[in-house]
Amino acid sequence: MHYPIKVFYSDEDKGFIAVLPDLPGCSAFGETENEAIKQVKIAQELWVKTAKKEGRKIPRPSSEAAYSGRILARTPKSLHRILMEKAKEEGVSLNQFVIYLLSRGVEKRTASLKS
């Protein structure tokens, strides 16, 4: 299984720490990023082997999570009405209008974070 790996430099340890967020407590150290990644893969094998031996559940890698692209949202009736009216004015479906609004909001937020 391919678990996502997060690597960061630790000033305190003066080296790189690689962490497998899906496997609690599974991490490794290396003087280089590549060494930390190599070591955490060994730690992963040991973590999984130990979990199997102890009968613990082994989580699926979050990288294997399926993103369906589907969002279901409950809204107040008044908001639903406003969104429906605006979508109709634009000549698009409610879904298309909501996607448009969401993408605009994400763009604005991303731009403000870069500033």
C-alpha positions as CSV (number, residue, x, y, z in Angstrom):
1,M,0.0,0.0,0.0
2,H,1.2,3.5,-0.8
3,Y,0.6,5.8,2.2
4,P,1.2,9.6,1.7
5,I,4.3,10.8,3.3
6,K,4.9,14.2,4.8
7,V,8.5,15.4,5.2
8,F,9.7,18.5,7.1
9,Y,13.0,19.8,8.3
10,S,13.4,19.8,12.1
11,D,15.7,22.5,13.4
12,E,15.7,20.8,16.8
13,D,16.9,17.5,15.3
14,K,18.9,19.1,12.6
15,G,17.5,16.7,10.0
16,F,14.4,15.6,8.2
17,I,11.4,13.9,9.7
18,A,9.1,11.8,7.5
19,V,5.6,11.1,8.9
20,L,2.8,8.8,7.7
21,P,-0.3,10.6,8.9
22,D,-2.5,7.6,8.2
23,L,-0.5,5.4,10.6
24,P,-0.5,7.0,14.1
25,G,3.0,7.3,15.5
26,C,4.7,6.1,12.3
27,S,7.7,8.4,11.6
28,A,11.4,8.3,10.8
29,F,14.4,10.6,10.8
30,G,17.0,11.2,8.1
31,E,19.8,13.6,7.5
32,T,18.4,14.1,4.0
33,E,14.8,14.1,2.7
34,N,15.5,10.9,0.7
35,E,17.0,9.2,3.7
36,A,14.0,10.1,5.9
37,I,11.6,8.8,3.2
38,K,13.6,5.5,2.9
39,Q,13.5,5.1,6.7
40,V,9.8,5.8,7.0
41,K,9.1,3.1,4.4
42,I,10.9,0.6,6.7
43,A,8.9,2.0,9.6
44,Q,5.7,1.5,7.7
45,E,6.5,-2.2,7.0
46,L,7.2,-2.7,10.7
47,W,4.1,-0.7,11.8
48,V,1.8,-2.8,9.5
49,K,3.5,-6.1,10.6
50,T,3.0,-5.2,14.2
51,A,-0.6,-4.1,13.7
52,K,-1.4,-7.5,12.0
53,K,0.3,-9.4,14.8
54,E,-1.6,-7.5,17.5
55,G,-4.9,-7.8,15.5
56,R,-5.2,-4.0,15.1
57,K,-7.1,-2.5,12.2
58,I,-4.8,-1.2,9.4
59,P,-6.2,2.0,7.9
60,R,-6.5,2.3,4.1
61,P,-4.1,5.0,2.7
62,S,-5.9,8.3,2.4
63,S,-4.3,8.6,-1.1
64,E,-6.7,5.8,-2.1
65,A,-9.7,7.8,-1.0
66,A,-12.1,8.3,-3.9
67,Y,-13.1,11.8,-4.7
68,S,-16.5,11.5,-6.4
69,G,-16.8,15.2,-7.1
70,R,-20.2,15.1,-5.5
71,I,-21.3,17.4,-2.7
72,L,-24.7,17.3,-1.1
73,A,-25.6,20.4,0.9
74,R,-28.7,21.4,2.8
75,T,-29.6,25.0,2.7
76,P,-32.3,27.2,4.2
77,K,-35.3,27.5,1.8
78,S,-34.7,31.2,1.4
79,L,-31.1,30.7,0.2
80,H,-32.3,27.9,-2.1
81,R,-34.8,30.3,-3.6
82,I,-32.2,33.0,-4.1
83,L,-29.7,30.6,-5.7
84,M,-32.4,29.2,-8.0
85,E,-33.5,32.6,-9.1
86,K,-29.9,33.7,-9.8
87,A,-29.2,30.5,-11.7
88,K,-32.3,31.1,-13.8
89,E,-31.2,34.7,-14.6
90,E,-27.8,33.3,-15.7
91,G,-29.5,30.6,-17.8
92,V,-27.6,27.8,-16.0
93,S,-28.6,24.9,-13.7
94,L,-28.4,25.4,-10.0
95,N,-25.5,23.0,-9.8
96,Q,-23.5,25.0,-12.4
97,F,-24.3,28.3,-10.6
98,V,-23.2,26.9,-7.2
99,I,-20.0,25.5,-8.7
100,Y,-19.3,28.9,-10.2
101,L,-19.8,30.6,-6.9
102,L,-17.6,28.1,-5.1
103,S,-14.8,28.5,-7.6
104,R,-14.9,32.3,-7.4
105,G,-14.7,32.1,-3.6
106,V,-11.8,29.7,-3.7
107,E,-10.0,32.0,-6.2
108,K,-10.5,35.0,-4.0
109,R,-9.3,33.2,-0.9
110,T,-6.3,31.8,-2.6
111,A,-5.4,35.3,-4.0
112,S,-5.8,36.9,-0.5
113,L,-3.5,34.3,1.0
114,K,-0.8,34.9,-1.5
115,S,-0.9,38.7,-0.8
